[in-house]
Structure formats: structure tokens, C-alpha cells
Amino acid sequence: MASTNVAAESAKDAGSAIDKSGFQVSDDVAIQIVGMNKWFGDFHVLRDINLTVHKGERIVICGPSGSGKSTLIRCINRLEEHQAGQIVVDGIELSDDLKKIDEIRREVGMVFQHFNLFPHLTILQNCTLAPIWVRKMPRREAEEAAMTYLERVKIPEQANKYPGQLSGGQQQRVAIARALCMNPRIMLFDEPTSALDPEMIKEVLDVMVDLAQSGMTMICVTHEMGFARQVANRVIFMDEGQIIEQNEPEEFFTNPKSDRTKLFLSQILH
Ligand SMILES: Nc1ncnc2c1ncn2[C@@H]1O[C@H](COP(=O)(O)OP(=O)(O)OP(=O)(O)O)[C@@H](O)[C@H]1O
């Protein structure tokens, strides 16, 4: 990985912290990405990504299919590896260091399009698995915490059922509760509603709105532009592996600057 210290050179914030790598980030920054590039073989999937996410920000990423949205957020918790530039999450620079990757995964919760629940475990067991085995939390404590989060996503009565007995919307709410059980500082959502029947989308979005209102730092890849208008403080448009445009929602939707953004919005907004 390239080790140019662009951010350290450019960081001007008083009160900023320098992590072990010498990468300098302000205390109120949750994620800092500087000059990040990624390739799949010869395919240059992410091109010179620069992005600063402040604590408590709620960011929606949109863009055409294949533009690199999922790959970008998967790089943030190291499900994908970047090859150039720097990513700092909660003061930890992502590198090949497995200990750091573990740390990041504890700080960053992720919710996927296809729930990814373990079918042979109950809902409660799905929620307590990582807290018990990764966080080494006592079982009783993990179960109490899990029940609190299942209540928060309005599904405590399903705790002893198996995923296959739940609707898609219910399973996705469990997936959100499961991620929250690790007490993450940042939540990533990768098209959490796109595999759901229309009548189930709202119940999942309601949970995400509630989470946003609680002050959680969130990055959501979604085509739910109503959600973006309601809770995002910034909307990012990506195309062909680049961040083309970003702005606060009102300005983004009413006054897009780039022709590519205009075309995309004209296709998805009726
Ligand atoms: N593991 C992989 N190996 C090779 N190419 C990949 C891999 N994962 C993704 N890609 C390619 O990288 C590009 C970006 O994919 P990505 O899933 O990040 O896009 P996206 O914007 O999230 O798309 P969608 O909205 O359809 O989910 C696509 O062309 C995809 O085919």
C-alpha cells in the first residue's frame, strides 16, 4: 500500500490526533479517505477517492449500477483491500495488520442487502454470537443487550425463532440489531432495502431513521431518495469509480451540478 502522508501534511485542525502511522486526523472525524484507489485485476474500480466523514454524519451514496458504491464501503471495514492511498477509521489506519482489521470490524457495523443471518441459529443466537465470541461478553449480558436491540427494532417477540420463519423485512431488522449488538461507532448499509418487497421497505427505513436520529455515524448505499432527503446531511453521487458530486440533500436534488448527476436523477426520480 502507498504510504504517502497526504493527510498528515494537509491536516490543519488544532486538537487533531496523530495515529501510530503518523496519519493526522481531527478528533471529530470518523472516517478519512485520502487518494484511495482500488483495482480488481486490471479493472480500476475506485479512482482517487477523497472523503472525510465527521462523527454523527449521515451520508447516502447513490450512483448507477457498477459505479463502485459497494466496493467503497466494503473498503471501509476491509472486506475489500485498497491498493493505494489511505483510509483511517476512528483513528486507525487500515493496513494489512490483522489486529487493526479486527479493531475496525468491532467499530464498524455492516448491514448487507441479503441479511446474511445464520439460518441454523435462532434470532437471539444470531445477535449474541459475535458479542460472546469476539467481544468475550458473558452470555447473560450479551442476551440482555440483544433483547434491548431487538426491542429497538420492534421485534423482541421473534427472539427464539429461526431466520427462515421471519419475513424479509423482519430479517433485515434482525440484521440491524445484530450489528448494533457489537456497539459499533459507525454503521455501513449496503442497499439494505433493495432485496425487500415494497411493503417491507418502510419498516426497515423506519429503523434506520431512528438510528440516524440517535446520532450514529452512518454511510448508506441506497436508492431510497426519500430516506436521503429525510435523514442524510450529505448525498454523494458516484460514477465509474469516482465521487462526481456531493452536497447537502436539498441542494443535491434541486440543483445538481454535473450532467452525469442530472441524468442519474432524471432516471430515478419521477
Ligand atoms: N470481487 C470482484 N471482482 C471483480 N470485479 C468486481 C468484484 N466486485 C465488484 N466488481 C466489479 O466492480 C464494479 C463495481 O462494483 P460495485 O458492486 O462496487 O458497484 P455498485 O455501484 O455497488 O453496483 P450495484 O448498484 O449494482 O450494487 C462492477 O463493475 C463490478 O462488476
PDBQT file of the ligand as one rigid body, heavy atoms in Angstrom, charges set to zero:
ROOT
HETATM    1  N1  LIG A 301     -14.764  -9.251  -6.471  1.00  0.00    +0.000 N 
HETATM    2  C1  LIG A 301     -14.810  -8.619  -7.654  1.00  0.00    +0.000 A 
HETATM    3  N2  LIG A 301     -14.000  -8.977  -8.666  1.00  0.00    +0.000 NA
HETATM    4  C2  LIG A 301     -14.015  -8.324  -9.848  1.00  0.00    +0.000 A 
HETATM    5  N3  LIG A 301     -14.840  -7.294 -10.124  1.00  0.00    +0.000 NA
HETATM    6  C3  LIG A 301     -15.677  -6.895  -9.162  1.00  0.00    +0.000 A 
HETATM    7  C4  LIG A 301     -15.715  -7.528  -7.874  1.00  0.00    +0.000 A 
HETATM    8  N4  LIG A 301     -16.655  -6.904  -7.119  1.00  0.00    +0.000 NA
HETATM    9  C5  LIG A 301     -17.177  -5.943  -7.886  1.00  0.00    +0.000 A 
HETATM   10  N5  LIG A 301     -16.603  -5.932  -9.106  1.00  0.00    +0.000 N 
HETATM   11  C6  LIG A 301     -16.888  -5.004 -10.197  1.00  0.00    +0.000 C 
HETATM   12  O1  LIG A 301     -16.590  -3.698  -9.737  1.00  0.00    +0.000 OA
HETATM   13  C7  LIG A 301     -17.536  -2.764 -10.221  1.00  0.00    +0.000 C 
HETATM   14  C8  LIG A 301     -18.155  -2.038  -9.052  1.00  0.00    +0.000 C 
HETATM   15  O2  LIG A 301     -18.950  -2.942  -8.317  1.00  0.00    +0.000 OA
HETATM   16  P1  LIG A 301     -19.796  -2.460  -7.060  1.00  0.00    +0.000 P 
HETATM   17  O3  LIG A 301     -20.554  -3.642  -6.557  1.00  0.00    +0.000 OA
HETATM   18  O4  LIG A 301     -18.924  -1.740  -6.114  1.00  0.00    +0.000 OA
HETATM   19  O5  LIG A 301     -20.765  -1.409  -7.754  1.00  0.00    +0.000 OA
HETATM   20  P2  LIG A 301     -22.101  -0.766  -7.204  1.00  0.00    +0.000 P 
HETATM   21  O6  LIG A 301     -22.061   0.671  -7.586  1.00  0.00    +0.000 OA
HETATM   22  O7  LIG A 301     -22.271  -1.069  -5.751  1.00  0.00    +0.000 OA
HETATM   23  O8  LIG A 301     -23.195  -1.506  -8.069  1.00  0.00    +0.000 OA
HETATM   24  P3  LIG A 301     -24.692  -2.011  -7.717  1.00  0.00    +0.000 P 
HETATM   25  O9  LIG A 301     -25.502  -0.744  -7.505  1.00  0.00    +0.000 OA
HETATM   26  O10 LIG A 301     -25.123  -2.751  -8.929  1.00  0.00    +0.000 OA
HETATM   27  O11 LIG A 301     -24.595  -2.847  -6.483  1.00  0.00    +0.000 OA
HETATM   28  C9  LIG A 301     -18.530  -3.555 -11.073  1.00  0.00    +0.000 C 
HETATM   29  O12 LIG A 301     -18.150  -3.445 -12.417  1.00  0.00    +0.000 OA
HETATM   30  C10 LIG A 301     -18.367  -4.972 -10.565  1.00  0.00    +0.000 C 
HETATM   31  O13 LIG A 301     -18.649  -5.897 -11.577  1.00  0.00    +0.000 OA
ENDROOT
TORSDOF 0
